[in-house]
């Protein structure tokens, strides 16, 4: 074998070795990236779970608020009716007993 042939074999071996090293490093990088992505997805799943829990709580709060608003509206209507009745009574003789000026004694 001549020096040229040995140099060609050495160059080919170096090229193959560099391709193998590049492949190994690339696979290692892909593995690390997969691990990072798995951790990130796991963290996102936890965050999404927390958000779902908070949404349930907010839904309950909004529902309770709506119920309270309905109760307040009903109480306002009742108060208006009572106020109307009081106004009507103020213009009349009284609720149960007549006013003293209308009572006729002795007959």
C-alpha positions as CSV (number, residue, x, y, z in Angstrom):
1,X,0.0,0.0,0.0
2,X,1.1,3.4,-0.8
3,X,1.0,6.5,1.3
4,X,-1.8,7.9,-0.9
5,X,-3.9,4.8,-0.4
6,X,-3.3,4.9,3.4
7,X,-4.2,8.6,3.4
8,X,-7.4,7.9,1.5
9,X,-8.3,5.1,3.9
10,X,-7.5,7.4,6.8
11,X,-9.6,10.2,5.3
12,X,-12.5,7.8,4.7
13,X,-12.3,6.5,8.2
14,X,-12.2,10.0,9.6
15,X,-15.3,11.0,7.6
16,X,-17.2,7.9,8.7
17,X,-16.1,8.5,12.3
18,X,-17.3,12.2,12.1
19,X,-20.7,11.1,10.7
20,X,-21.0,8.5,13.5
21,X,-20.0,11.1,16.2
22,X,-22.4,13.7,14.6
23,X,-25.2,11.1,14.7
24,X,-24.5,10.2,18.3
25,X,-24.4,13.8,19.4
26,X,-27.6,14.5,17.5
27,X,-29.4,11.6,19.1
28,X,-28.2,12.8,22.5
29,X,-29.5,16.3,21.8
30,X,-32.8,15.0,20.6
31,X,-33.0,12.9,23.8
32,X,-32.3,15.9,26.0
33,X,-34.9,18.0,24.1
34,X,-37.5,15.2,24.5
35,X,-36.8,15.2,28.2
36,X,-37.2,19.0,28.4
37,X,-40.4,18.8,26.3
38,X,-41.7,16.1,28.6
39,X,-41.0,18.2,31.7
40,X,-42.6,21.3,30.0
41,X,-45.7,19.3,29.1
42,X,-46.0,17.9,32.6
43,X,-45.8,21.4,34.0
44,X,-48.4,22.6,31.6
45,X,-50.7,19.8,32.5
46,X,-50.4,20.8,36.2
47,X,-51.1,24.4,35.3
48,X,-54.1,23.4,33.2
49,X,-55.4,21.3,36.1
50,X,-55.1,24.3,38.4
51,X,-56.9,26.6,35.9
52,X,-59.7,24.0,35.6
53,X,-60.1,24.0,39.4
54,X,-60.1,27.8,39.5
55,X,-62.7,27.9,36.7
56,X,-65.0,25.6,38.8
57,X,-64.6,27.9,41.8
58,X,-65.3,30.9,39.6
59,X,-68.4,29.2,38.2
60,X,-69.7,28.5,41.7
61,X,-69.1,32.1,42.7
62,X,-70.9,33.5,39.6
63,X,-73.8,31.1,40.2
64,X,-74.1,32.2,43.9
65,X,-73.9,35.8,42.8
66,X,-76.8,35.3,40.3
67,X,-78.9,33.6,43.0
68,X,-78.2,36.5,45.4
69,X,-79.1,39.0,42.7
70,X,-82.4,37.2,42.2
71,X,-83.1,37.2,46.0
72,X,-82.2,40.9,46.2
73,X,-84.6,41.6,43.3
74,X,-87.4,39.7,45.0
75,X,-86.8,41.5,48.3
76,X,-86.9,44.9,46.4
77,X,-90.2,43.9,44.9
78,X,-91.6,42.9,48.4
79,X,-90.3,46.2,49.9
80,X,-92.0,48.2,47.1
81,X,-95.3,46.4,47.7
82,X,-95.0,47.0,51.5
83,X,-94.2,50.7,50.8
84,X,-97.2,50.9,48.5
85,X,-99.5,49.4,51.1
86,X,-98.2,51.8,53.8
87,X,-98.9,54.7,51.4
88,X,-102.4,53.4,50.8
89,X,-103.0,53.0,54.5
90,X,-101.8,56.5,55.1
91,X,-104.6,57.8,52.9
92,X,-107.3,55.7,54.5
93,X,-108.8,55.4,58.0
94,X,-106.5,52.8,59.4
95,X,-105.8,49.1,59.0
96,X,-108.0,47.5,61.7
97,X,-109.5,50.2,63.9
98,X,-111.2,53.3,62.7
99,X,-109.7,56.7,63.5
100,X,-111.0,58.3,66.7
101,X,-112.6,61.1,64.9
102,X,-114.9,58.7,63.1
103,X,-116.1,56.8,66.2
104,X,-119.6,57.7,67.3
105,X,-120.1,57.3,71.0
106,X,-123.4,56.7,72.6
107,X,-125.4,55.3,69.8
